[in-house]
Every structure is written in structure tokens, then in C-alpha cells.
Amino acid sequence: MEQQSETYPIRVQNINVSFGSVTALKDISLHMERGRFYGILGPNGSGKTTLLKSIAKNLKPRRGAVFVNGVDIGKMKAKELSKELAYMHQNTDTQCDYSVTDVVLMGRNPYLGRFQTEGSIDREIAKKAMKATNVWQFKDRRINEISGGERQRAFIARALVQDTDIVLLDEPVSHLDLHHQIEILDIARKMTQKQRTVVAVLHDLNLASTYCDHLILLKGGTIIAQGEPERVLTEEIIEKVYGIKPYIVRGVNNNRPYIIPFKK
């Protein structure tokens, strides 16, 4: 078990997730290595967010188990798990009136006692994270006063100050322009250089092909294909999952596939 936890920070073992009579995930098994960027892809309703929420313990599988660093998350308390993984939700809209600094500092909560407040070390960690995500200049602004892309970066900074080896990002670039999409995925990519395991739900196949080391392609709650982008993003697999006939350009961007979609 110790060897598995060292090699595989995340291990999903035969999980099934249902909502009433609807099965959202069917016998999903996979493992994720340290220092790699994983992209979860698939059409709407394929189970992408359900899989991410299951890893984050936001959903309890009907059957199977999820292990984080070798420990069954079903046996972990929320605070313990928060020291192992950070989870950025799909929706970063918020009605709170906190400053950007206050929002980022929330990532330090797992390390604080019941009535303890953030100290100088916590604030220094937050400062470094905000500088790394380019939101330090907004530190005194209200979180709802900054743009969507800036807010996304602030929530990624909050995930960074949680100081975990695993970071889960649910649609981190949705509704953002291309400039901000690249900016955020660059930040995510840099996390893996520090041996963090990053798992992101993505919709754009070309961004996933460019940034991810390993893709997990879902349809109807099952894994259709997984592996390196060049193995997963093929004409046959894309047509099977998305119902379109793609034209794939190769030989550019480190030989990663670039998809041009056509109607079937």
C-alpha cells in the first residue's frame, strides 16, 4: 500500500455512482501519477464532473472506492482530506463580499485550529500564491469586483495555498477568453513541475491536447479511452464519442493532435 501511495496519489477502484435510477458512472477504475496533468473529457452528461466530485469526496459512490495517497477517502475526515487535495469548483461566482486576500487565505483553513486565525506564515504563503497566479495587484479588491478570469486565478491561488500535492479543477477555463484560458492552463501546468498531480475537467479538445499529459475520455458514464493525447484523440474515437468526423493535424506542437471538427 505504501508503494502504491507513493506512485499513485489517486487510485479509483471500480466506482459506480447513481442519482436515483440513473447511473452516472459505471465501473470506473484508473490511477493517476505524481507530477502529471490529467484531463477529463467527454460530451455533456458523460460524467466528467461526477468523477471529479467522487475523487473530492463530494459524492459517495454506490460501489467501489477512491484512494488518495493510499488511503480510502471514505475513512478520512474532511479536514484530513483537505490537506491531501484541493478542489476548485466549477462555479466561482460568489455572493460574499470578501477581499481577494481573504478568499485566498480560506485555503489555509485545514491547518488552523477551531478559533485560530491566519498568522504571518499563512499570509506569506498566500502572498506567494497570489504572485504566482498574477492576482497580487488585486489583493485589496472585493472578489466580485474583479473579472471572471481574475476571479478564476484567485480561486486557483486559494487551491495553491492549501499546499496539497493533488489539485482538482472543474472546468477552470469555461466562459473565459482565449488569453485567460491559456493563462490559467499555464498556471496548472507549472503546478506539475513541482510534482503536483493536477486533474481538470475540460471541454476544448485542442487545449487538452496541448496541456495534458494524460486524457480520460468519458461517454455515458464509462471510460471510452485513456492515455496520451495522440492515443486518445484519434478520428475513430472522436467520432464514436462526439458523433463528428474530425480532421486531425499532426506534426505541430510536439506532435500533439490538433482537431478540426466536421459534421458527420
MOFEN-V21437 format. One record per residue. N is the residue number from 1. RES is the residue in one small letter. D_FIRST is the distance of its C-alpha to the first C-alpha in whole Angstrom. Layout:
BEGIN
N_RES_D_FIRST + N_RES_D_FIRST
END
This chain:
BEGIN
1_m_0 + 2_e_4 + 3_q_5 + 4_q_5 + 5_s_6 + 6_e_9 + 7_t_10 + 8_y_10 + 9_p_11 + 10_i_12 + 11_r_11 + 12_v_14 + 13_q_14 + 14_n_17 + 15_i_19 + 16_n_23 + 17_v_25 + 18_s_28 + 19_f_31 + 20_g_34 + 21_s_35 + 22_v_33 + 23_t_30 + 24_a_29 + 25_l_25 + 26_k_25 + 27_d_22 + 28_i_20 + 29_s_17 + 30_l_16 + 31_h_14 + 32_m_15 + 33_e_15 + 34_r_16 + 35_g_19 + 36_r_21 + 37_f_23 + 38_y_23 + 39_g_26 + 40_i_26 + 41_l_29 + 42_g_31 + 43_p_35 + 44_n_35 + 45_g_34 + 46_s_31 + 47_g_28 + 48_k_27 + 49_t_28 + 50_t_26 + 51_l_23 + 52_l_23 + 53_k_24 + 54_s_21 + 55_i_18 + 56_a_20 + 57_k_20 + 58_n_24 + 59_l_24 + 60_k_22 + 61_p_21 + 62_r_23 + 63_r_21 + 64_g_17 + 65_a_14 + 66_v_13 + 67_f_10 + 68_v_11 + 69_n_9 + 70_g_6 + 71_v_9 + 72_d_11 + 73_i_14 + 74_g_16 + 75_k_15 + 76_m_16 + 77_k_20 + 78_a_22 + 79_k_22 + 80_e_18 + 81_l_18 + 82_s_21 + 83_k_19 + 84_e_17 + 85_l_19 + 86_a_22 + 87_y_24 + 88_m_28 + 89_h_30 + 90_q_32 + 91_n_35 + 92_t_36 + 93_d_39 + 94_t_40 + 95_q_43 + 96_c_42 + 97_d_44 + 98_y_42 + 99_s_42 + 100_v_40 + 101_t_39 + 102_d_38 + 103_v_36 + 104_v_34 + 105_l_33 + 106_m_32 + 107_g_29 + 108_r_29 + 109_n_29 + 110_p_25 + 111_y_26 + 112_l_29 + 113_g_30 + 114_r_32 + 115_f_36 + 116_q_35 + 117_t_36 + 118_e_35 + 119_g_36 + 120_s_37 + 121_i_34 + 122_d_32 + 123_r_36 + 124_e_35 + 125_i_32 + 126_a_33 + 127_k_36 + 128_k_34 + 129_a_32 + 130_m_36 + 131_k_37 + 132_a_34 + 133_t_35 + 134_n_39 + 135_v_40 + 136_w_41 + 137_q_44 + 138_f_44 + 139_k_42 + 140_d_45 + 141_r_46 + 142_r_45 + 143_i_42 + 144_n_44 + 145_e_47 + 146_i_45 + 147_s_44 + 148_g_42 + 149_g_40 + 150_e_40 + 151_r_39 + 152_q_36 + 153_r_35 + 154_a_36 + 155_f_33 + 156_i_31 + 157_a_32 + 158_r_30 + 159_a_27 + 160_l_27 + 161_v_28 + 162_q_25 + 163_d_23 + 164_t_20 + 165_d_18 + 166_i_18 + 167_v_22 + 168_l_23 + 169_l_27 + 170_d_28 + 171_e_32 + 172_p_32 + 173_v_35 + 174_s_37 + 175_h_41 + 176_l_41 + 177_d_43 + 178_l_42 + 179_h_42 + 180_h_40 + 181_q_37 + 182_i_37 + 183_e_37 + 184_i_34 + 185_l_32 + 186_d_33 + 187_i_31 + 188_a_28 + 189_r_28 + 190_k_29 + 191_m_25 + 192_t_23 + 193_q_25 + 194_k_24 + 195_q_20 + 196_r_20 + 197_t_19 + 198_v_22 + 199_v_22 + 200_a_26 + 201_v_28 + 202_l_31 + 203_h_34 + 204_d_36 + 205_l_35 + 206_n_36 + 207_l_35 + 208_a_31 + 209_s_32 + 210_t_33 + 211_y_30 + 212_c_27 + 213_d_25 + 214_h_24 + 215_l_25 + 216_i_24 + 217_l_28 + 218_l_28 + 219_k_31 + 220_g_31 + 221_g_28 + 222_t_26 + 223_i_25 + 224_i_28 + 225_a_27 + 226_q_24 + 227_g_24 + 228_e_26 + 229_p_29 + 230_e_32 + 231_r_30 + 232_v_30 + 233_l_33 + 234_t_35 + 235_e_39 + 236_e_37 + 237_i_34 + 238_i_36 + 239_e_39 + 240_k_37 + 241_v_35 + 242_y_38 + 243_g_41 + 244_i_43 + 245_k_44 + 246_p_42 + 247_y_44 + 248_i_41 + 249_v_42 + 250_r_40 + 251_g_41 + 252_v_41 + 253_n_38 + 254_n_36 + 255_n_36 + 256_r_35 + 257_p_36 + 258_y_39 + 259_i_40 + 260_i_43 + 261_p_44 + 262_f_47 + 263_k_47 + 264_k_47
END
